[in-house]
């Protein structure tokens, strides 16, 4: 840090950042517009872009007696916003008067410092603003399109807003749009293909369900009209379904009556349900039914294991054939 005295001190009281900062309260900070630094009233060469952060200093009586000013080089700010971009993409920084602080062409930077009225509207037209274009025209396209974003600070910071802008070469933009369009078309085709496959699979599933339902109804009619007693038994031995003949001949309560309670079975046939599910079927065997009058009736019993797709469980189909 160097302290200057006497003739080395410069008169800065008339500068805009001094005047604006002196009007602030004790909680506020002033940030000046970006321009070229001046020494003794003349633009410094080589050019040094700078901005000042200033804050008033108050005495005990609450009056401003000084302004604390810190100079900052703007190159770091330019480097932070004008990052390395893709080919055909350019970045710009504008002051509140739409004048170029940064432009890819150095000749267009800080033109206002030399009396040159080089503004955004003198380089770009409103028709190039992408935010105002719902769709791109098919002909007479400009060489570039652009987007702009206003930058301002709040919370007791007094400064004029800046604008950050980005332009893109139209040819590169259209090439990128074409690539994205082709990709979009492929995505749409893929989605429709997937949808078609899902519809086919769903239709196949529904048709299969309808076929099974029709087959079940047909089988139910055959079973219901059979003179043999036909029923299904669950894995736990409970009778879950029975045709008309079985219900008329036997005292059956669906989902309550145990199959083995209806007959007197030989010792080797008492585990017939488990055996049938394990092996898929069981050869015909004899069961003795005793009616309420203590009369014995001999039945030939045939068991077959079946898988119920609706309950996703194995059951046993029983056919009881009375003696002829």
C-alpha positions in Angstrom: 0.0 0.0 0.0 1.4 3.4 -1.0 0.2 6.7 0.6 0.3 9.7 -1.7 0.8 13.3 -0.5 0.8 16.8 -1.9 1.1 17.2 -5.7 0.7 13.4 -6.2 -2.9 13.7 -5.1 -5.5 14.2 -7.8 -8.8 16.1 -7.7 -11.5 13.5 -7.9 -14.4 15.2 -6.2 -16.1 16.1 -9.4 -16.2 12.5 -10.7 -19.7 10.9 -10.9 -18.8 8.0 -8.5 -17.8 10.6 -5.8 -21.0 12.6 -6.2 -23.3 9.6 -6.3 -21.6 7.8 -3.4 -21.8 11.0 -1.2 -25.6 10.9 -1.5 -26.0 7.4 -0.1 -26.8 6.4 3.5 -24.5 4.6 5.8 -25.8 1.1 4.8 -25.5 1.5 1.0 -22.6 0.9 -1.4 -22.2 2.5 -4.8 -20.7 0.6 -7.8 -19.8 2.9 -10.7 -20.3 2.2 -14.4 -17.3 0.5 -16.2 -15.1 2.8 -18.2 -11.4 3.5 -19.0 -9.4 4.7 -16.1 -8.3 8.4 -16.2 -5.2 9.9 -14.7 -5.1 13.7 -14.4 -8.3 13.9 -16.5 -6.8 11.9 -19.4 -7.6 8.3 -20.4 -4.8 6.1 -19.3 -2.7 4.4 -22.0 -2.6 1.5 -22.4 -6.3 1.3 -21.8 -7.3 0.0 -18.4 -11.0 -0.8 -17.9 -12.1 -0.2 -14.4 -15.0 0.3 -12.0 -15.2 1.7 -8.5 -16.8 0.6 -5.4 -17.5 3.6 -3.1 -19.0 4.1 0.3 -19.6 7.4 2.1 -17.9 8.0 5.5 -19.8 9.9 8.1 -18.6 12.0 11.0 -20.0 12.0 14.5 -22.7 14.5 13.5 -23.9 12.2 10.7 -22.6 14.3 7.9 -20.5 13.0 5.0 -16.9 14.1 5.3 -15.2 11.6 2.9 -15.9 8.8 0.4 -14.0 5.5 0.5 -13.3 4.4 -3.0 -11.7 1.1 -4.2 -10.8 0.7 -7.9 -11.2 -2.7 -9.5 -9.9 -3.8 -12.9 -12.8 -4.9 -15.1 -10.8 -7.5 -17.0 -11.6 -10.1 -14.3 -15.3 -9.4 -14.7 -15.0 -9.7 -18.5 -13.2 -13.0 -18.2 -15.9 -14.4 -15.8 -18.8 -13.6 -18.2 -17.1 -14.0 -21.6 -16.1 -17.6 -21.1 -14.7 -19.7 -23.9 -17.8 -20.5 -26.0 -18.5 -22.9 -28.8 -17.7 -22.0 -32.4 -20.2 -19.5 -33.8 -21.3 -18.3 -30.4 -20.2 -14.9 -29.2 -20.6 -13.2 -25.8 -21.2 -9.4 -25.2 -21.4 -7.2 -22.2 -23.3 -3.9 -22.4 -23.7 -0.9 -20.1 -27.1 0.7 -19.3 -26.9 2.8 -22.5 -26.6 -0.4 -24.6 -23.0 0.5 -25.4 -20.4 -2.3 -25.7 -18.1 -2.9 -22.8 -17.0 -6.2 -24.3 -17.4 -7.3 -27.9 -15.5 -10.0 -29.8 -14.2 -7.2 -32.0 -11.9 -5.0 -29.8 -12.6 -2.0 -32.1 -16.2 -1.9 -30.9 -15.4 -1.9 -27.1 -15.7 1.3 -25.1 -16.6 3.4 -28.2 -18.4 5.9 -26.0 -15.1 6.9 -24.4 -14.1 8.3 -27.8 -17.4 9.9 -28.8 -18.5 6.9 -30.9 -22.2 6.0 -30.7 -21.7 2.2 -31.1 -24.7 0.6 -29.5 -26.4 -2.7 -29.6 -29.2 -1.5 -31.9 -26.6 -0.2 -34.4 -25.2 -3.7 -34.7 -28.3 -6.0 -34.2 -31.9 -5.6 -35.1 -35.0 -6.6 -33.1 -35.8 -9.3 -35.7 -32.7 -11.1 -34.5 -34.0 -11.5 -30.9 -34.7 -15.2 -30.4 -36.9 -14.5 -27.4 -39.4 -12.7 -29.7 -39.4 -15.4 -32.4 -42.0 -18.1 -32.0 -40.7 -19.9 -35.0 -37.8 -19.4 -37.4 -38.7 -18.1 -40.9 -37.9 -20.3 -44.0 -36.0 -17.5 -45.9 -34.3 -14.2 -45.5 -32.7 -15.3 -42.2 -30.3 -12.9 -40.5 -26.6 -13.9 -40.1 -27.0 -14.2 -36.3 -29.6 -14.5 -33.6 -29.2 -13.3 -30.0 -30.5 -13.5 -26.5 -30.0 -10.8 -23.8 -30.3 -10.9 -20.0 -30.4 -7.9 -17.7 -28.0 -7.9 -14.7 -28.7 -5.8 -11.6 -27.8 -6.0 -7.9 -30.1 -5.3 -4.9 -29.7 -5.2 -1.1 -28.5 -1.6 -0.6 -26.2 -1.8 -3.7 -26.6 1.2 -6.0 -25.5 0.6 -9.5 -26.7 1.0 -13.1 -27.7 -2.3 -14.7 -25.6 -4.2 -17.2 -26.8 -6.6 -19.9 -25.2 -9.9 -20.9 -25.9 -11.0 -24.5 -25.1 -14.1 -26.5 -25.3 -14.4 -30.3 -25.1 -17.5 -32.4 -24.4 -17.9 -36.1 -27.6 -18.8 -37.9 -26.0 -21.5 -40.0 -24.7 -23.2 -36.9 -28.1 -22.7 -35.2 -29.9 -24.4 -38.1 -27.5 -27.2 -38.2 -28.0 -27.8 -34.5 -31.8 -27.5 -34.9 -31.7 -30.1 -37.7 -29.7 -32.5 -35.5 -32.1 -32.0 -32.7 -35.0 -32.4 -35.1 -33.6 -35.7 -36.4 -33.0 -36.8 -32.8 -36.6 -35.8 -31.9 -38.0 -37.7 -34.9 -36.0 -40.8 -33.8 -37.3 -40.4 -30.2 -40.9 -40.1 -31.5 -40.5 -43.2 -33.7 -39.1 -45.1 -30.8 -42.0 -44.0 -28.6 -44.6 -45.0 -31.1 -42.8 -48.3 -31.7 -42.8 -49.0 -27.9 -46.4 -47.9 -27.7 -47.3 -50.2 -30.6 -45.5 -53.1 -28.9 -47.3 -52.4 -25.6 -50.7 -52.3 -27.4 -49.9 -55.6 -29.1 -48.9 -57.2 -25.9 -51.8 -55.8 -24.1 -54.2 -57.0 -26.8 -52.6 -60.4 -26.8 -53.0 -60.5 -23.0 -56.7 -59.5 -23.3 -57.3 -62.0 -26.0 -55.7 -64.7 -23.9 -57.9 -63.8 -21.0 -61.0 -63.9 -23.2 -60.0 -67.3 -24.6 -59.4 -68.7 -21.1 -62.7 -67.2 -19.9 -64.6 -68.7 -22.8 -62.8 -72.1 -22.3 -63.7 -71.9 -18.6 -67.3 -71.2 -19.3 -67.5 -74.1 -21.8 -65.9 -76.5 -19.4 -68.1 -75.3 -16.6 -71.2 -76.1 -18.7 -69.8 -79.6 -19.4 -68.9 -80.1 -15.8 -72.2 -78.8 -14.5 -74.3 -81.1 -16.7 -72.2 -84.2 -16.0 -73.9 -87.2 -14.3 -70.6 -87.8 -12.4 -69.8 -85.8 -9.3 -67.1 -83.4 -10.3 -65.4 -80.9 -7.9 -62.2 -79.1 -7.2 -60.2 -79.3 -4.0 -57.7 -76.8 -2.7 -54.3 -77.7 -1.4 -55.6 -77.6 2.2 -58.3 -80.2 1.3 -61.2 -77.8 1.3 -63.7 -78.3 -1.5 -63.8 -75.0 -3.5 -66.2 -75.9 -6.3 -68.7 -78.6 -7.1 -71.1 -79.4 -9.9 -74.8 -79.9 -9.6 -74.5 -83.7 -9.2 -72.0 -83.4 -6.4 -74.2 -80.9 -4.5 -77.3 -83.1 -4.9 -75.7 -86.3 -3.8 -73.4 -85.1 -1.0 -73.8 -82.7 1.9 -71.2 -80.3 0.7 -70.6 -76.7 1.9 -68.3 -74.9 -0.4 -65.0 -73.7 1.2 -66.0 -75.5 4.5 -66.3 -79.2 3.7 -63.1 -81.3 3.7 -62.7 -83.8 0.9 -61.4 -86.6 3.2 -64.5 -86.2 5.5 -66.9 -87.4 2.8 -65.3 -90.8 2.2 -63.8 -93.7 4.1 -60.5 -94.2 2.4 -57.8 -96.8 2.5 -54.8 -95.9 4.6 -52.7 -95.4 1.5 -55.2 -93.0 -0.1 -55.7 -90.6 2.8 -52.9 -88.3 1.6 -54.3 -88.4 -2.0 -54.5 -84.6 -2.3 -50.9 -83.9 -1.5 -49.8 -86.9 -3.6 -51.8 -85.7 -6.6 -50.4 -82.1 -6.5 -46.9 -83.5 -6.2 -47.2 -86.1 -9.0 -49.7 -84.4 -11.2 -52.3 -87.2 -11.0 -53.3 -90.3 -9.1 -54.6 -93.5 -10.4 -58.3 -94.2 -9.7 -59.0 -95.6 -6.3 -62.1 -96.5 -4.3 -63.9 -94.4 -1.7 -66.8 -95.4 0.5 -69.6 -92.9 1.1 -72.0 -93.6 4.0 -75.4 -91.8 3.5 -77.6 -90.6 6.4 -79.4 -94.0 6.4 -76.0 -95.7 7.0 -76.0 -97.1 3.5 -72.6 -97.6 1.9 -72.0 -96.4 -1.6 -68.8 -97.2 -3.5 -67.3 -94.6 -5.8 -64.4 -94.7 -8.2 -62.4 -91.5 -7.5 -60.0 -90.0 -10.1 -57.8 -87.1 -9.2 -55.8 -84.7 -11.4 -53.7 -81.7 -10.4 -54.6 -78.4 -12.2 -53.1 -74.9 -12.0 -55.7 -72.1 -11.6 -54.3 -69.1 -13.4 -56.8 -66.8 -11.7 -55.8 -67.7 -8.2 -52.2 -68.7 -9.2 -52.5 -71.9 -7.1 -52.6 -75.6 -7.6 -55.9 -77.4 -7.1 -57.1 -81.0 -7.5 -60.0 -81.9 -9.9 -62.0 -84.8 -8.6 -64.3 -87.1 -10.5 -66.5 -89.4 -8.5 -68.1 -92.2 -10.6 -70.8 -94.2 -8.9 -70.9 -97.9 -9.5 -73.2 -99.0 -12.4 
